[in-house]
Amino acid sequence: MVSNPINQIKEIGQSVWYDDLSRELILSGSLEKLVQRGITGVTSNPSIFNKAISSGNEYDSSLNKLNQKQFNIQQIYENLAIEDIKNAADILKPVYDKTNMKDGYVSLEVNPHFANDISSTISEAEKLFHELNKSNVMIKVPATDPGIECVEHLISKGINVNITLIFSLKKYKKVRNAYISGLSKRLESGKKISSIASVASFFVSRVDSKVDPLIECNSNLSEIQKEKLLGSVAISNAILAYEDFKTDFSNEKFKKLKDHGAMVQRPLWASTSTKNPKYNNTYYVENLCMKNTINTMPEATLDSVEKILSIKKSTSSNDAQYNIQLLEKINIDLEAITQELLNEGIELFSDSYDELQENLSGKIKNLKKEIK
């Protein structure tokens, strides 16, 4: 009997996490069913919470109670999000225990407006982690240079961190260094490091969305070269990131930490839903199925993956390096593009965060009218 695609992915050594969270998902039992289907983690972000909290009426009861306590909008949002994260973490705790702390995590993001503010990011990350008070939660911090500086401190304090919005190989190098330095600092202080988990969320499809149009209009490329490069840059970028991951987490420096129980910081492939209709829905999943990684999928991508007959382990290709070098030769600056994507990601989440607070204010006003 052929196992289902999710189990095939897990047999290869990749975990499948779900890129969505809402109170409806929890209360309806849908999250438990996703776990039964093979999901072993959940990621969230301000856009996801904006959609969840602003629609439906699952939050109305909590909204009324929090408003009666004279909480401001920021406090109300945090209370709603924390309640959802806690409940989701409880559902995933058996996975956390069964996998010996490798999986079973739920992620909550710091205020995106703090993306370039070290002290505010650290303060909020520490506050959220301690208020959640769950061993299987991660605090999401964006991979800006200030954000990466925060990672070393947070890891040294024993806080699980999901570093998000990584597009660049150079930024990813800094992320790995920050994690390893944080573990080293904690170990030197005499504290245990065996229960600290971190993932590096490396974004995929958005890279092709930016680069493909530049390839199509580049006069220095032949049609054959264009055909080869289109839809290949994001995967090539991720493959090189994976090679860097394997190198840094198998060297002597990390081996010393591993001897004290340190876990590797797995790459988490994010933004793996296809944005270009020319590519099939499972394109980025099938091409990035690698051992010791995670793929976080929204509902539509997960449903498409479950319809695949068979999934095979992806193998690194020499073409990845060639593709990235070819971009340099034709003056497509991938480093500049990835910085632009990071800036856009911060702006998108900041806008969602602001819109969420506006929507919450509107819902509270409407609920007051209904009570009257």
Wavefront OBJ file of the C-alpha trace (Angstrom):
o trace
v 0.000 0.000 0.000
v 1.471 3.357 -1.071
v 1.675 5.894 1.783
v 0.097 9.301 1.336
v 2.267 12.183 0.045
v 2.584 13.833 3.471
v 3.947 10.603 4.911
v 6.291 10.258 1.933
v 7.638 13.740 2.646
v 8.108 12.870 6.313
v 9.887 9.622 5.406
v 12.388 11.669 3.378
v 13.076 13.708 6.522
v 11.126 16.894 5.848
v 8.416 18.182 8.179
v 5.165 19.699 6.919
v 3.824 22.703 8.815
v 0.584 24.580 8.194
v 0.755 28.250 7.227
v -2.495 29.480 8.755
v -4.192 29.824 12.119
v -7.584 30.998 13.337
v -9.914 30.383 16.263
v -12.336 28.690 13.880
v -9.588 26.264 12.867
v -9.066 25.401 16.540
v -12.681 25.304 17.757
v -13.970 23.300 14.794
v -11.445 20.518 15.379
v -9.870 21.203 11.973
v -6.404 21.711 13.445
v -6.581 18.317 15.166
v -7.581 16.780 11.835
v -4.608 18.461 10.144
v -2.333 16.887 12.746
v -3.924 13.527 11.973
v -3.147 14.151 8.281
v 0.521 14.613 9.144
v 0.928 18.339 9.907
v 3.551 18.805 12.636
v 3.643 22.575 13.156
v 1.841 25.874 12.547
v 3.073 29.278 11.417
v 1.256 32.586 11.684
v 1.938 36.209 10.770
v 0.096 39.569 11.027
v -1.645 39.001 7.670
v -2.966 35.625 8.836
v -4.249 37.075 12.127
v -5.789 40.044 10.331
v -7.807 37.694 8.140
v -8.763 35.447 11.072
v -9.776 38.079 13.615
v -11.413 40.522 11.203
v -13.818 37.973 9.703
v -16.446 35.793 11.339
v -17.715 36.019 14.917
v -15.535 33.467 16.734
v -13.716 36.268 18.560
v -16.762 38.341 19.555
v -17.138 36.916 23.062
v -13.468 37.472 23.884
v -13.592 40.941 22.332
v -16.455 41.961 24.626
v -14.690 40.683 27.738
v -11.379 42.342 26.860
v -13.082 45.628 25.998
v -14.894 45.640 29.350
v -11.486 45.459 31.039
v -10.604 48.753 29.346
v -7.748 47.196 27.353
v -6.429 49.205 24.429
v -6.478 47.812 20.893
v -2.868 46.601 21.075
v -3.559 44.701 24.318
v -6.769 43.233 22.889
v -4.951 41.935 19.809
v -2.181 40.391 21.897
v -4.672 38.650 24.181
v -6.592 37.215 21.227
v -3.429 36.048 19.465
v -1.907 34.586 22.630
v -5.083 32.608 23.358
v -5.039 31.113 19.848
v -1.320 30.308 20.001
v -1.688 28.654 23.410
v -4.609 26.502 22.279
v -2.815 25.509 19.076
v 0.326 24.689 21.076
v -1.720 22.386 23.334
v -3.052 20.523 20.289
v 0.492 20.144 18.917
v 2.133 19.234 22.249
v 1.826 15.452 21.623
v 3.770 15.972 18.363
v 6.410 17.958 20.271
v 6.757 15.137 22.807
v 6.724 12.344 20.229
v 9.413 13.986 18.066
v 11.600 14.844 21.073
v 11.177 18.638 20.596
v 11.967 18.573 16.874
v 8.418 19.429 15.763
v 5.100 20.489 17.251
v 5.729 24.255 17.290
v 3.419 27.222 16.779
v 4.914 30.612 15.808
v 3.831 34.127 16.811
v 5.401 37.218 15.254
v 6.620 40.322 17.061
v 5.165 43.682 16.051
v 6.499 44.210 12.495
v 6.955 47.920 13.225
v 9.869 46.881 15.460
v 11.747 45.274 12.543
v 14.648 47.729 12.834
v 14.424 48.374 16.579
v 16.617 46.027 18.625
v 15.461 46.950 22.133
v 11.732 46.896 21.259
v 12.037 43.560 19.434
v 13.881 41.942 22.345
v 11.447 43.366 24.891
v 8.361 42.190 22.969
v 9.829 38.766 22.121
v 10.667 38.126 25.779
v 7.247 39.338 26.908
v 5.344 37.178 24.388
v 7.410 34.068 25.092
v 6.896 34.345 28.842
v 3.187 35.164 28.543
v 2.664 32.170 26.271
v 4.570 29.998 28.762
v 4.632 27.021 26.404
v 7.746 25.034 25.539
v 6.524 24.432 21.981
v 6.092 28.006 20.758
v 8.471 30.086 18.652
v 8.712 33.850 18.446
v 9.083 35.138 14.892
v 11.689 37.836 14.308
v 12.357 39.306 10.835
v 15.784 38.916 9.226
v 16.659 42.597 9.158
v 20.176 43.307 10.456
v 18.772 44.581 13.796
v 16.428 41.576 13.922
v 19.321 39.176 13.413
v 21.218 40.914 16.227
v 18.262 40.145 18.491
v 18.423 36.435 17.651
v 21.732 35.857 19.434
v 20.372 37.462 22.615
v 17.023 35.641 22.502
v 18.610 32.235 21.919
v 21.057 32.879 24.771
v 18.020 33.509 27.000
v 16.433 30.188 26.018
v 13.733 31.609 23.747
v 12.752 29.571 20.678
v 13.041 31.752 17.565
v 11.681 31.518 14.034
v 13.731 33.969 11.942
v 11.464 35.009 9.101
v 11.622 36.835 5.755
v 15.000 35.414 4.742
v 15.582 35.801 1.002
v 19.338 36.353 0.791
v 22.175 33.855 1.175
v 24.230 36.552 2.921
v 21.455 37.257 5.420
v 20.996 33.531 5.945
v 24.693 33.223 6.848
v 24.197 35.916 9.511
v 21.119 34.082 10.810
v 23.018 30.814 11.268
v 25.884 32.630 12.959
v 23.485 34.397 15.342
v 21.869 31.107 16.359
v 25.188 29.352 16.920
v 26.594 32.352 18.825
v 23.483 32.465 21.011
v 23.860 28.774 21.872
v 27.559 29.249 22.613
v 26.864 32.209 24.888
v 24.190 30.271 26.765
v 26.433 27.239 27.176
v 29.275 29.413 28.460
v 26.924 30.810 31.107
v 26.393 27.287 32.399
v 22.836 26.836 31.118
v 21.522 23.906 29.113
v 20.980 24.261 25.364
v 19.291 20.958 24.565
v 15.713 22.300 24.676
v 16.177 25.387 22.479
v 14.709 25.216 18.979
v 15.004 27.580 16.038
v 14.077 27.562 12.376
v 15.214 29.825 9.547
v 12.274 30.764 7.308
v 13.748 31.056 3.815
v 11.225 32.486 1.333
v 10.960 30.970 -2.121
v 8.282 31.844 -4.689
v 8.449 35.616 -4.221
v 12.001 35.501 -5.618
v 10.768 34.139 -8.951
v 7.958 36.710 -8.971
v 10.621 39.441 -8.954
v 13.271 37.803 -11.133
v 11.225 36.138 -13.892
v 10.117 39.448 -15.517
v 13.749 40.649 -15.530
v 14.854 37.429 -17.235
v 12.116 37.646 -19.856
v 13.135 41.136 -20.960
v 16.906 40.631 -20.781
v 18.488 40.988 -24.230
v 21.757 39.323 -23.171
v 20.095 35.927 -22.786
v 19.298 33.455 -25.533
v 15.831 31.937 -25.626
v 17.305 28.645 -24.412
v 18.930 30.391 -21.446
v 15.713 32.207 -20.639
v 13.761 28.976 -20.708
v 16.303 27.391 -18.370
v 16.328 30.284 -15.898
v 12.610 31.052 -15.708
v 11.165 29.540 -12.566
v 14.583 28.240 -11.519
v 16.160 31.096 -9.582
v 14.136 30.736 -6.376
v 14.802 27.012 -6.211
v 18.499 27.522 -7.037
v 18.735 30.117 -4.276
v 17.113 27.705 -1.807
v 19.336 24.800 -2.876
v 22.452 26.891 -2.211
v 20.983 27.880 1.166
v 20.508 24.201 1.959
v 24.130 23.425 1.035
v 25.255 26.244 3.358
v 23.028 24.824 6.114
v 24.606 21.378 5.801
v 28.117 22.835 5.877
v 27.649 25.013 8.964
v 25.786 22.427 10.994
v 28.293 19.649 10.353
v 31.483 21.582 11.178
v 33.571 21.282 14.347
v 32.205 24.477 15.917
v 28.649 23.182 15.905
v 29.701 19.633 16.782
v 30.827 20.880 20.192
v 27.379 22.359 20.753
v 25.706 19.226 19.429
v 27.631 17.205 22.017
v 25.737 19.237 24.626
v 22.391 18.449 22.982
v 22.045 21.408 20.595
v 19.512 21.030 17.797
v 20.276 22.177 14.264
v 18.436 25.255 13.065
v 16.445 23.747 10.209
v 15.644 25.715 7.047
v 11.915 26.290 6.721
v 10.799 26.803 3.130
v 8.211 29.585 3.243
v 6.177 31.159 0.451
v 5.947 27.804 -1.317
v 2.554 28.440 -2.882
v 3.035 29.258 -6.561
v 2.337 32.828 -7.618
v 2.769 32.201 -11.365
v -0.078 30.183 -12.963
v 2.456 28.693 -15.410
v 3.889 26.596 -12.566
v 1.850 23.815 -11.002
v 0.578 24.206 -7.427
v 3.153 21.814 -5.985
v 6.150 23.118 -7.953
v 8.097 24.491 -4.984
v 7.167 21.572 -2.745
v 8.339 18.864 -5.137
v 11.608 20.651 -5.895
v 12.540 21.342 -2.263
v 11.848 18.069 -0.499
v 15.057 17.638 1.492
v 16.109 15.954 4.710
v 16.234 18.111 7.841
v 14.028 20.871 6.404
v 10.465 22.096 6.882
v 7.900 23.172 4.310
v 5.105 25.396 5.592
v 2.065 25.275 3.327
v -1.219 27.164 3.137
v -4.414 25.157 2.706
v -4.526 25.225 -1.118
v -0.939 24.017 -1.468
v -1.446 21.267 1.115
v -4.589 20.050 -0.655
v -2.700 19.948 -3.981
v 0.226 18.050 -2.429
v -2.112 15.373 -1.095
v -3.279 14.654 -4.652
v 0.238 13.812 -5.882
v 0.825 10.112 -6.485
v 4.448 10.119 -5.399
v 7.016 12.550 -3.996
v 10.730 11.936 -4.311
v 13.653 13.397 -2.415
v 15.082 16.462 -4.128
v 18.778 16.323 -4.949
v 21.072 19.330 -5.034
v 22.163 20.257 -8.531
v 25.264 21.895 -9.924
v 22.829 23.962 -11.982
v 21.957 26.004 -8.881
v 25.353 27.658 -8.700
v 25.404 28.116 -12.476
v 21.983 29.802 -12.459
v 22.935 32.284 -9.748
v 26.260 33.069 -11.422
v 24.502 33.599 -14.747
v 22.288 36.245 -13.130
v 25.408 38.113 -12.033
v 26.842 37.992 -15.557
v 23.734 39.606 -17.017
v 23.667 42.257 -14.263
v 20.610 41.036 -12.402
v 21.507 41.914 -8.807
v 19.945 39.156 -6.728
v 21.250 40.636 -3.477
v 19.487 43.946 -4.203
v 16.316 42.095 -5.197
v 16.282 40.049 -1.984
v 16.734 43.228 0.082
v 13.791 44.744 -1.755
v 11.722 41.638 -0.997
v 12.638 41.869 2.695
v 11.597 45.531 2.793
v 8.326 44.704 1.031
v 7.658 41.838 3.433
v 8.107 44.115 6.445
v 5.833 46.719 4.858
v 3.171 44.112 4.018
v 3.084 42.743 7.564
v 3.145 46.260 9.053
v 0.174 47.258 6.891
v -1.694 44.092 7.924
v -0.904 44.824 11.566
v -2.303 48.357 11.259
v -5.347 47.178 9.312
v -6.000 44.533 11.964
v -6.092 47.158 14.693
v -8.479 49.310 12.641
v -10.723 46.298 12.029
v -10.697 45.441 15.734
v -11.788 48.987 16.599
v -14.629 48.665 14.096
v -15.753 45.312 15.479
v -15.768 46.628 19.044
v -17.943 49.593 18.030
v -20.403 47.287 16.257
v -20.566 44.938 19.234
v -21.325 47.873 21.535
v -24.214 48.865 19.261
v -25.601 45.311 19.330
v -25.482 45.257 23.135
v -27.399 48.548 23.316
l 1 2 3 4 5 6 7 8 9 10 11 12 13 14 15 16 17 18 19 20 21 22 23 24 25 26 27 28 29 30 31 32 33 34 35 36 37 38 39 40 41 42 43 44 45 46 47 48 49 50 51 52 53 54 55 56 57 58 59 60 61 62 63 64 65 66 67 68 69 70 71 72 73 74 75 76 77 78 79 80 81 82 83 84 85 86 87 88 89 90 91 92 93 94 95 96 97 98 99 100 101 102 103 104 105 106 107 108 109 110 111 112 113 114 115 116 117 118 119 120 121 122 123 124 125 126 127 128 129 130 131 132 133 134 135 136 137 138 139 140 141 142 143 144 145 146 147 148 149 150 151 152 153 154 155 156 157 158 159 160 161 162 163 164 165 166 167 168 169 170 171 172 173 174 175 176 177 178 179 180 181 182 183 184 185 186 187 188 189 190 191 192 193 194 195 196 197 198 199 200 201 202 203 204 205 206 207 208 209 210 211 212 213 214 215 216 217 218 219 220 221 222 223 224 225 226 227 228 229 230 231 232 233 234 235 236 237 238 239 240 241 242 243 244 245 246 247 248 249 250 251 252 253 254 255 256 257 258 259 260 261 262 263 264 265 266 267 268 269 270 271 272 273 274 275 276 277 278 279 280 281 282 283 284 285 286 287 288 289 290 291 292 293 294 295 296 297 298 299 300 301 302 303 304 305 306 307 308 309 310 311 312 313 314 315 316 317 318 319 320 321 322 323 324 325 326 327 328 329 330 331 332 333 334 335 336 337 338 339 340 341 342 343 344 345 346 347 348 349 350 351 352 353 354 355 356 357 358 359 360 361 362 363 364 365 366 367 368 369 370 371 372
